[in-house]
Amino acid sequence: MNQAIQEFFASLPARAAAVLNSPVGGTLQIDLADGNRTEHWYVTLAPGSAQVSREELRQADGVLTLSTELFEKLVTGRAAGLAAVLRNEATFSGHVVLFLAFRRFLPQRPDVRDPRDAAREHVRRLV
C-alpha cells in the first residue's frame, strides 16, 4: 500500500472536527483496485468525527471504487474526486452526500483557486 494513502487514512480522525461540520452520517466503503487485487477501506462519518477501519463493520451506505493509482493522485492533490467520477475513472453508488462530505478531506489541486478569493482580489484592484 502506498505511503501517501496510509498517511491520508491515518489523518482522517484528527482532521474530522475541522472538516465535517454538517449533519452527515454513514459508512463509506472505498475499494482500491490494483490489478487483480482490491483493498477495502471503511470510513464512518458523523458530525465532527471520522473512523477508519479495514474490517467490514456493517453494510456500507456508499461505495467508491477506483484504482489505487488514482486514489493516490486524489490524496496528494494531483486529481479531483468529483471530476474523476464524472469522467467515469471512479464509480460511486449509494448515498451521494457521503461522497461529497468525504471529498472535503481531499486536498485541492495547487492550481485551483476559491472563486471568492478571486472576486476579493478583483474588487481590491478596482478600489
DAGI-V93000 format. One record per backbone hydrogen bond with DSSP energy under -1.0 kcal/mol. CO is the residue of the C=O (numbers start at 1). NH is the residue of the N-H. If there is no record, write none. Layout:
CO/NH
CO/NH
This chain:
2/6
3/7
4/8
5/9
6/10
7/11
11/15
12/16
15/19
16/20
19/21
20/48
22/24
26/45
27/61
27/62
28/43
29/64
30/41
31/66
32/39
33/68
34/37
37/34
39/32
41/30
42/53
43/28
44/51
45/26
46/49
49/46
51/44
53/42
61/95
62/29
63/93
64/31
65/91
66/33
67/71
68/72
69/73
70/74
71/75
73/78
73/79
74/77
80/84
81/85
82/86
83/87
84/89
84/90
85/88
91/65
93/63
95/98
96/100
97/101
98/102
99/103
101/104
102/105
109/112
114/118
115/119
116/120
117/121
118/122
119/123
120/124
121/125
122/126
123/127
